[in-house]
């Protein structure tokens, strides 16, 4: 069975070249999502990085010599692709493409290569958790929060959040951009120009915690007495909303405390228990 790399490539940069180097000798070729498929799965009128002609990207990739075969993928070619193994990026556009056209096909999602992760950020104050959990259930929830975070298009930090009630996930979300995940590519991200930990009130992305709390409000779901699992410790503003939403326990996997976050969680009469999951 043949294996192909399938990607949306608006423009080449070092991240893509690293991916080509990783898989070039391991796959039979690469398919670049054509214009029709891209327009079908996202809104990109103002994607200023994107080249108009995918044929240019095709020729540039061919010039690298990494792949035996380079093709532009159109709807007609998808049927043949379903008989192959597919490797693609773990991002929303390609996940939607696979969910629509590659049902039943073995798809491997490579970890994000277009965005920076939290390891690039400056360290802040260490969190002082009320408890440390190594519970099997909590570890599974931590894993699920990380998986949700990888769907984020935020360059600087991937954050995923879950709301759990009676040991069941009732809501999940991630940090995201509105009205489209590609806003930072089209308009830029103000956080690119602000030192980590400074001016937390200036944000381009909707934080995962706020997204999940607003989702609950929209759907009429009370969060009183529920648990939140999150892969990165919340910021000051998110902490306020967690407290006011009535969430009783906040499980986290990594991160640092900013400003007076821990004091906010200990607001008299509305205390939120902070639990580090290892």
Secondary structure as GFF3:
##gff-version 3
##sequence-region A 1 278
A	DSSP	beta_strand	3	7	.	.	.	ID=ss1
A	DSSP	alpha_helix	14	23	.	.	.	ID=ss2
A	DSSP	beta_strand	29	33	.	.	.	ID=ss3
A	DSSP	alpha_helix	35	41	.	.	.	ID=ss4
A	DSSP	alpha_helix	54	64	.	.	.	ID=ss5
A	DSSP	beta_strand	70	73	.	.	.	ID=ss6
A	DSSP	three_ten_helix	75	77	.	.	.	ID=ss7
A	DSSP	alpha_helix	78	81	.	.	.	ID=ss8
A	DSSP	beta_strand	85	89	.	.	.	ID=ss9
A	DSSP	alpha_helix	92	101	.	.	.	ID=ss10
A	DSSP	beta_strand	107	110	.	.	.	ID=ss11
A	DSSP	three_ten_helix	118	120	.	.	.	ID=ss12
A	DSSP	beta_strand	131	133	.	.	.	ID=ss13
A	DSSP	alpha_helix	136	149	.	.	.	ID=ss14
A	DSSP	beta_strand	160	165	.	.	.	ID=ss15
A	DSSP	beta_strand	168	174	.	.	.	ID=ss16
A	DSSP	alpha_helix	183	187	.	.	.	ID=ss17
A	DSSP	three_ten_helix	190	193	.	.	.	ID=ss18
A	DSSP	alpha_helix	208	218	.	.	.	ID=ss19
A	DSSP	beta_strand	227	232	.	.	.	ID=ss20
A	DSSP	alpha_helix	236	244	.	.	.	ID=ss21
A	DSSP	beta_strand	249	254	.	.	.	ID=ss22
A	DSSP	alpha_helix	261	265	.	.	.	ID=ss23
A	DSSP	beta_strand	273	277	.	.	.	ID=ss24
###
